[in-house]
Amino acid sequence: MNKKRRLALLGACAAAVLAAGFYFVTNGRGDRITYRFDKVDRGDVVVSISATGTLNADTTVDVGSQVSGRIAKLYADFNSVVKKGQLLAQLDPTFLQAALDQAKAGVFRAQATLNQTERDYKRNTDLFAKGLISQADMDASLANYESAQAGLEQAKAALEGADVNLKYATIESPISGVVISRSVDVGQTVAASLSAPTIFTIANDLKKMQVQASVDEADIGNVKVGQRVSFHVDSYPDDMFEGTVSQVRLAPVITQNVVNYTVIIDVANPDLKLMPGMTATVSIEVDKREDVVRVPIQAIRFTPPDEQKENSNRPEGSRGQEGAAVDSGRRGGMASGSAGMDSSRGGHMRMRHAGFSPDSSRWKKEMKTPSGNTFPARVWVMENGKLRAVPVSRGLMNTQYAEIVRGDLKEGEQVIIGSLGGQTQVAAGGQNPFQPRFGGGGGGGGRRF
């Protein structure tokens, strides 16, 4: 036997093994379903909105210069703790002092002009009384006197402005806090022709901080002032920080046609772990139920495989623990009992419980509480080797648990959260037979929780 024939024989054997495995999966074990179970327990159900934001100090002030000049001295640096009125920087006052001296000289000149025009006015008044000058000369003398008075006031104002500019060369802290940024160095010239250049940025108190979170427009309606917030930052992945919503700003922030709103969250920072500029991953608690009966969310969404075949468009469930196996040949006897299955309509099963289904008006009427915030649903349990649907009234729900407001469920009871196996999966879905598929359906989910 040559090499080519040996390779051909090995290929044929491999194909036969694969075919046998495929037959075993799709036929040999296709009639056996394994269900996955989890327990009904008691605990909290929390609904929250996720967002990201940036940490900032509660109050941040940019300290700038209102006059132009060269930085002569700096008295503060990064992380310096300063008090209100403390000296931070000094500009070179040479030109400002010269401008002040010129303004003083201008006042003296204006005063001299005023004195001269005053004497002329008094002299012309006497001459006009004796009829020695005309009325026009008298009026011109009065105008010169009044103009000199205005000139003196203008010179005084210029002197006051020059004096203020000289004082602005000495830069003081407007608040008490910590210097978190310094933008200039000694010898650098700042120009304040159009706007005040920033020299320092001072945070009022880093023990009180804020998170400016960006919340999508679809979720902003659920955010209210006073709601509890938890968040974490990348610098401390094992620490969870807490805050409170203090403001929901009305101004929209539109980025690439996506509308967001800014939510301000007050945060206490007693240990000074949090720093300005850190990115916070925020969870805003919008609703909560404490110490309630709850089931895993997969239990609400689970649908038996035979109902999946009848309603193939329903969503699928996911997680759980391995449970008991039930032979599909026994499913024909599930129609007995008040909470059994009806095998009518061509052998497809339809849930029946005490004469009403989850879509019936009677179920909705019986299961709805006066609050109006509950929804009819169902979960499945295993009873004497048979599936039984339990109608319940569902309250608050998040991505993990659903609150059970009413229904015949007890704490610790096992409920079905998924299934594996069954010929109906291959027939209905047409998927790869080697890929597990879990049953699921019904019930809404937390769209953003």
C-alpha positions as CSV (number, residue, x, y, z in Angstrom):
1,M,0.0,0.0,0.0
2,N,1.5,3.2,-1.1
3,K,1.5,6.5,0.8
4,K,-1.4,8.1,-1.2
5,R,-3.7,5.1,-0.5
6,R,-2.9,5.2,3.2
7,L,-3.7,8.9,3.4
8,A,-7.0,8.3,1.5
9,L,-7.9,5.5,4.0
10,L,-7.2,7.7,7.0
11,G,-9.3,10.5,5.5
12,A,-12.2,8.1,5.0
13,C,-11.9,6.9,8.6
14,A,-11.9,10.4,10.0
15,A,-15.0,11.3,7.9
16,A,-16.8,8.2,9.3
17,V,-16.0,9.2,12.9
18,L,-17.3,12.7,12.3
19,A,-20.5,11.4,10.7
20,A,-21.0,9.0,13.7
21,G,-20.5,11.9,16.1
22,F,-23.0,14.1,14.2
23,Y,-25.6,11.3,14.2
24,F,-25.1,10.7,17.9
25,V,-25.6,14.3,18.8
26,T,-28.6,15.0,16.5
27,N,-30.3,11.6,16.9
28,G,-28.8,9.5,19.7
29,R,-29.1,12.3,22.4
30,G,-31.5,14.7,20.6
31,D,-34.5,13.3,22.5
32,R,-33.1,14.1,25.9
33,I,-33.3,17.6,27.5
34,T,-31.2,18.8,30.4
35,Y,-32.7,21.6,32.4
36,R,-30.8,24.2,34.4
37,F,-32.1,25.4,37.8
38,D,-31.6,28.2,40.3
39,K,-33.1,29.1,43.6
40,V,-35.8,31.6,44.6
41,D,-34.2,33.7,47.3
42,R,-34.7,37.0,49.2
43,G,-32.6,40.1,48.7
44,D,-32.4,43.5,47.1
45,V,-33.3,44.4,43.5
46,V,-31.6,47.6,42.4
47,V,-32.1,49.4,39.1
48,S,-29.4,51.8,38.0
49,I,-28.2,53.8,35.1
50,S,-24.5,53.6,34.0
51,A,-22.6,56.6,32.8
52,T,-19.1,58.1,32.8
53,G,-17.9,61.4,34.1
54,T,-14.9,63.5,35.2
55,L,-14.0,64.4,38.7
56,N,-13.5,68.1,39.5
57,A,-13.1,70.2,42.6
58,D,-16.3,71.6,44.1
59,T,-15.1,75.2,43.3
60,T,-12.2,75.9,41.0
61,V,-10.9,79.5,40.3
62,D,-8.5,80.5,37.5
63,V,-6.2,83.3,38.9
64,G,-4.9,85.5,36.1
65,S,-3.3,88.9,35.5
66,Q,-5.3,92.0,34.5
67,V,-2.2,93.8,33.4
68,S,0.7,92.9,31.1
69,G,4.2,92.5,32.3
70,R,7.1,90.2,33.1
71,I,6.8,87.7,36.0
72,A,9.3,88.9,38.5
73,K,8.6,86.5,41.4
74,L,6.5,83.4,42.1
75,Y,5.4,82.7,45.7
76,A,3.3,79.5,45.0
77,D,3.8,76.3,43.1
78,F,1.9,73.1,42.3
79,N,0.1,71.6,45.3
80,S,0.8,74.8,47.4
81,V,-1.9,75.4,50.1
82,V,-2.8,79.0,50.1
83,K,-5.1,81.3,52.1
84,K,-7.3,84.1,50.8
85,G,-5.3,87.3,50.2
86,Q,-2.0,85.4,50.2
87,L,0.7,86.7,47.7
88,L,1.1,84.4,44.8
89,A,3.1,86.3,42.2
90,Q,4.7,89.7,41.5
91,L,4.9,91.3,38.1
92,D,7.8,93.7,37.2
93,P,6.3,97.1,38.2
94,T,8.8,99.3,36.3
95,F,6.5,100.4,33.5
96,L,3.4,100.5,35.8
97,Q,5.3,102.7,38.2
98,A,6.3,105.0,35.4
99,A,2.7,105.2,34.2
100,L,1.7,106.2,37.8
101,D,4.2,108.9,37.9
102,Q,3.0,110.3,34.6
103,A,-0.5,110.3,35.9
104,K,0.6,112.3,39.0
105,A,2.3,114.8,36.8
106,G,-0.9,115.1,34.7
107,V,-2.8,115.9,37.8
108,F,-0.4,118.7,38.8
109,R,-0.6,120.1,35.2
110,A,-4.4,120.0,35.3
111,Q,-4.5,121.7,38.7
112,A,-2.2,124.5,37.4
113,T,-4.4,125.1,34.3
114,L,-7.5,125.2,36.6
115,N,-5.9,127.8,38.8
116,Q,-5.0,130.0,35.9
117,T,-8.4,129.9,34.3
118,E,-10.0,130.6,37.7
119,R,-8.0,133.8,38.1
120,D,-8.9,134.9,34.5
121,Y,-12.5,134.2,35.1
122,K,-12.6,136.3,38.4
123,R,-10.7,139.1,36.6
124,N,-13.1,139.2,33.7
125,T,-16.0,139.1,36.0
126,D,-14.9,142.5,37.5
127,L,-14.2,144.0,34.1
128,F,-17.6,142.8,32.8
129,A,-19.3,144.5,35.7
130,K,-17.6,147.8,34.8
131,G,-18.6,147.4,31.2
132,L,-15.0,147.1,30.0
133,I,-15.3,143.7,28.2
134,S,-18.0,142.3,26.0
135,Q,-20.4,139.4,26.8
136,A,-18.5,137.1,24.4
137,D,-15.3,137.6,26.3
138,M,-17.1,136.8,29.5
139,D,-18.6,133.6,28.1
140,A,-15.2,132.4,26.8
141,S,-13.6,133.0,30.2
142,L,-16.3,130.9,31.9
143,A,-15.9,128.1,29.4
144,N,-12.2,127.9,29.9
145,Y,-12.7,127.7,33.7
146,E,-15.2,124.9,33.5
147,S,-13.1,123.0,31.0
148,A,-10.1,123.2,33.3
149,Q,-12.2,121.8,36.1
150,A,-13.1,118.8,33.9
151,G,-9.5,118.4,32.9
152,L,-8.5,118.1,36.6
153,E,-11.1,115.4,37.2
154,Q,-9.9,113.5,34.2
155,A,-6.3,113.6,35.4
156,K,-7.4,112.4,38.8
157,A,-9.2,109.4,37.2
158,A,-6.1,108.6,35.2
159,L,-4.0,108.7,38.3
160,E,-6.4,106.3,40.1
161,G,-6.3,103.9,37.1
162,A,-2.5,103.9,37.1
163,D,-2.5,103.2,40.8
164,V,-4.9,100.3,40.4
165,N,-2.8,98.8,37.6
166,L,0.3,99.0,39.8
167,K,-1.6,97.1,42.5
168,Y,-2.7,94.5,40.0
169,A,1.0,93.7,39.5
170,T,0.8,92.1,42.9
171,I,-1.3,88.9,42.4
172,E,-3.1,87.6,45.5
173,S,-5.2,84.5,46.0
174,P,-8.9,85.2,45.8
175,I,-9.9,82.1,47.8
176,S,-8.3,79.6,50.2
177,G,-7.4,76.3,48.7
178,V,-4.8,74.3,46.9
179,V,-2.9,75.3,43.7
180,I,-3.6,72.5,41.2
181,S,-2.0,74.2,38.2
182,R,0.7,76.8,37.4
183,S,0.9,78.1,33.8
184,V,3.9,80.5,33.9
185,D,7.5,80.7,35.1
186,V,9.7,83.5,36.4
187,G,10.8,85.7,33.6
188,Q,7.9,84.9,31.3
189,T,5.9,87.9,30.0
190,V,2.1,87.8,30.2
191,A,0.0,89.9,27.9
192,A,-3.5,91.0,29.0
193,S,-4.5,93.0,26.0
194,L,-7.7,91.1,25.2
195,S,-8.2,88.6,28.0
196,A,-6.6,87.8,31.4
197,P,-4.0,85.1,31.0
198,T,-4.3,82.3,33.6
199,I,-1.3,82.0,36.0
200,F,-2.7,79.7,38.7
201,T,-5.7,77.4,39.0
202,I,-6.8,77.0,42.6
203,A,-9.3,74.4,44.0
204,N,-11.2,75.5,47.0
205,D,-11.4,72.3,48.9
206,L,-10.4,68.9,47.5
207,K,-12.2,67.2,50.3
208,K,-15.4,68.2,48.5
209,M,-15.5,67.1,44.9
210,Q,-18.0,66.7,42.0
211,V,-18.4,64.2,39.2
212,Q,-19.8,65.7,36.0
213,A,-21.4,62.7,34.5
214,S,-22.8,62.6,30.9
215,V,-26.2,60.8,30.8
216,D,-27.9,59.8,27.6
217,E,-31.2,61.5,26.8
218,A,-33.0,58.1,27.0
219,D,-32.1,57.8,30.7
220,I,-32.1,61.4,31.9
221,G,-35.8,61.3,32.7
222,N,-35.1,58.8,35.5
223,V,-32.4,60.9,37.2
224,K,-33.6,63.0,40.1
225,V,-31.8,65.2,42.6
226,G,-31.0,63.3,45.8
227,Q,-30.5,59.9,44.2
228,R,-27.7,57.8,45.5
229,V,-24.7,57.2,43.2
230,S,-21.8,54.7,43.4
231,F,-18.8,54.9,41.2
232,H,-15.2,53.7,40.9
233,V,-12.0,55.0,39.2
234,D,-9.3,53.2,37.5
235,S,-6.7,54.2,40.1
236,Y,-8.5,52.3,42.9
237,P,-10.3,49.4,41.1
238,D,-11.1,47.7,44.5
239,D,-12.6,50.8,46.1
240,M,-16.2,51.9,45.6
241,F,-17.0,55.6,46.2
242,E,-20.4,57.1,46.9
243,G,-22.1,60.4,46.1
244,T,-25.5,62.1,45.6
245,V,-27.0,63.8,42.6
246,S,-27.1,67.5,43.3
247,Q,-28.1,68.9,39.9
248,V,-29.4,67.9,36.5
249,R,-28.4,70.6,34.0
250,L,-30.9,71.5,31.4
251,A,-28.3,72.4,28.7
252,P,-28.0,69.6,26.2
253,V,-24.5,68.5,25.0
254,I,-24.8,67.3,21.4
255,T,-21.9,65.2,20.0
256,Q,-22.2,63.7,16.6
257,N,-26.0,63.9,16.8
258,V,-26.0,62.1,20.2
259,V,-27.7,64.2,22.9
260,N,-26.5,63.9,26.5
261,Y,-27.1,65.9,29.6
262,T,-24.7,66.8,32.4
263,V,-25.5,65.5,35.9
264,I,-23.6,66.9,38.9
265,I,-22.8,64.5,41.7
266,D,-21.5,65.7,45.0
267,V,-18.7,63.5,46.4
268,A,-17.0,63.5,49.8
269,N,-13.2,63.0,49.6
270,P,-11.9,62.9,53.2
271,D,-8.9,60.8,52.4
272,L,-7.9,62.9,49.3
273,K,-7.7,59.8,47.2
274,L,-9.7,61.3,44.4
275,M,-8.0,63.8,42.2
276,P,-9.3,66.4,39.7
277,G,-9.5,65.0,36.1
278,M,-10.0,61.3,37.1
279,T,-12.5,59.4,35.0
280,A,-15.4,57.9,37.0
281,T,-17.6,55.0,36.0
282,V,-20.9,56.0,37.6
283,S,-23.9,53.9,38.6
284,I,-27.0,56.1,39.4
285,E,-29.5,54.2,41.6
286,V,-32.9,55.1,40.2
287,D,-35.0,52.5,42.0
288,K,-34.6,49.9,44.7
289,R,-36.5,47.1,46.5
290,E,-35.0,45.8,49.7
291,D,-35.4,42.3,51.1
292,V,-37.9,41.1,48.5
293,V,-38.5,37.7,47.0
294,R,-36.6,37.5,43.7
295,V,-35.8,35.0,41.0
296,P,-32.9,35.1,38.4
297,I,-33.9,37.0,35.3
298,Q,-33.4,33.9,33.2
299,A,-36.3,32.2,35.0
300,I,-38.7,35.0,33.7
301,R,-37.3,34.7,30.2
302,F,-37.2,30.9,30.0
303,T,-39.6,29.1,27.5
304,P,-39.7,25.3,27.2
305,P,-38.2,23.9,24.0
306,D,-41.6,22.8,22.6
307,E,-42.9,26.4,23.0
308,Q,-39.8,27.7,21.3
309,K,-40.7,25.6,18.3
310,E,-44.2,27.1,18.3
311,N,-43.0,30.7,19.0
312,S,-39.5,30.7,17.4
313,N,-39.2,34.4,17.6
314,R,-38.9,34.6,21.4
315,P,-35.6,35.6,23.0
316,E,-33.4,33.0,24.6
317,G,-32.3,32.5,28.2
318,S,-28.7,32.1,29.3
319,R,-27.2,31.1,32.6
320,G,-27.8,28.7,35.6
321,Q,-26.8,25.4,37.2
322,E,-27.0,22.0,35.7
323,G,-30.3,20.3,36.7
324,A,-32.2,17.1,36.1
325,A,-32.7,15.4,32.7
326,V,-36.1,14.6,31.4
327,D,-36.8,12.2,28.6
328,S,-38.8,13.9,25.9
329,G,-40.8,10.7,25.5
330,R,-42.5,11.5,28.8
331,R,-43.7,14.9,27.7
332,G,-46.8,13.6,26.2
333,G,-48.3,13.0,29.7
334,M,-47.8,16.5,30.9
335,A,-51.4,17.6,30.0
336,S,-52.8,16.3,33.3
337,G,-53.4,18.6,36.3
338,S,-54.5,22.2,36.6
339,A,-51.1,23.5,35.8
340,G,-50.1,21.1,33.0
341,M,-49.7,21.2,29.2
342,D,-52.2,21.0,26.4
343,S,-51.0,19.0,23.5
344,S,-53.6,20.3,21.0
345,R,-52.8,22.3,17.8
346,G,-50.8,19.6,16.1
347,G,-48.9,18.4,19.1
348,H,-47.5,21.8,20.2
349,M,-47.8,22.4,23.9
350,R,-49.6,25.4,25.3
351,M,-49.4,26.5,29.0
352,R,-52.6,26.3,31.0
353,H,-52.9,27.2,34.6
354,A,-56.3,27.2,36.4
355,G,-58.0,28.1,33.2
356,F,-56.0,31.2,32.1
357,S,-52.8,31.9,30.2
358,P,-50.2,34.6,30.7
359,D,-51.7,36.6,27.9
360,S,-55.3,36.4,29.1
361,S,-57.1,39.4,30.6
362,R,-57.9,37.3,33.7
363,W,-54.2,36.7,34.5
364,K,-53.5,40.4,34.1
365,K,-56.4,41.3,36.3
366,E,-55.5,38.8,39.0
367,M,-51.8,39.4,39.1
368,K,-51.8,43.2,39.0
369,T,-51.4,45.0,42.3
370,P,-53.0,48.4,43.1
371,S,-49.7,50.2,42.5
372,G,-49.9,49.4,38.8
373,N,-46.1,48.9,38.6
374,T,-46.2,45.1,38.1
375,F,-46.4,42.9,35.1
376,P,-47.8,39.4,34.5
377,A,-45.1,36.8,33.9
378,R,-44.5,33.1,34.5
379,V,-41.7,30.8,35.7
380,W,-41.3,27.1,35.3
381,V,-40.7,24.5,38.0
382,M,-40.2,20.7,37.9
383,E,-42.9,18.8,39.8
384,N,-42.9,15.0,39.8
385,G,-40.7,14.9,36.8
386,K,-43.0,17.2,34.8
387,L,-42.8,20.9,33.9
388,R,-45.3,23.2,35.6
389,A,-45.8,26.9,34.8
390,V,-46.3,29.2,37.8
391,P,-48.0,32.5,37.0
392,V,-46.4,35.4,38.9
393,S,-46.7,39.2,39.2
394,R,-43.3,40.7,38.4
395,G,-42.2,44.0,39.9
396,L,-38.8,45.7,39.6
397,M,-36.3,44.0,37.3
398,N,-32.6,44.5,36.5
399,T,-30.1,42.4,34.5
400,Q,-29.7,39.8,37.3
401,Y,-33.0,39.5,39.3
402,A,-36.7,40.1,39.0
403,E,-38.8,41.0,42.0
404,I,-41.8,38.6,42.6
405,V,-44.7,40.6,44.0
406,R,-47.3,37.9,43.8
407,G,-47.3,34.2,42.9
408,D,-47.1,30.7,44.2
409,L,-43.3,30.7,44.8
410,K,-41.5,30.0,48.0
411,E,-38.0,31.0,49.1
412,G,-35.6,28.3,48.3
413,E,-37.7,26.7,45.6
414,Q,-35.9,25.6,42.4
415,V,-37.0,27.3,39.2
416,I,-35.8,26.5,35.7
417,I,-33.5,29.1,34.0
418,G,-32.5,27.2,30.8
419,S,-32.4,23.9,28.9
420,L,-29.9,22.0,26.8
421,G,-30.6,19.4,24.2
422,G,-33.8,18.3,22.4
423,Q,-34.6,17.7,18.7
424,T,-36.7,20.8,18.6
425,Q,-33.7,23.0,18.8
426,V,-32.2,21.7,15.5
427,A,-35.5,21.6,13.8
428,A,-36.5,25.1,14.8
429,G,-33.3,27.0,14.8
430,G,-31.3,25.1,12.2
431,Q,-28.1,25.8,14.1
432,N,-24.9,23.9,14.4
433,P,-25.8,20.7,16.4
434,F,-22.6,21.0,18.3
435,Q,-23.5,24.4,19.7
436,P,-25.6,24.4,22.9
437,R,-28.8,26.4,22.8
438,F,-30.7,27.5,25.9
439,G,-34.4,28.1,26.1
440,G,-35.7,31.5,26.9
441,G,-38.4,34.0,26.3
442,G,-41.1,36.3,27.8
443,G,-40.5,39.1,30.1
444,G,-38.8,42.4,29.4
445,G,-35.3,43.2,30.5
446,G,-33.4,46.2,31.8
447,R,-32.6,48.1,28.7
448,R,-29.9,50.2,30.5
449,F,-29.4,48.5,33.9
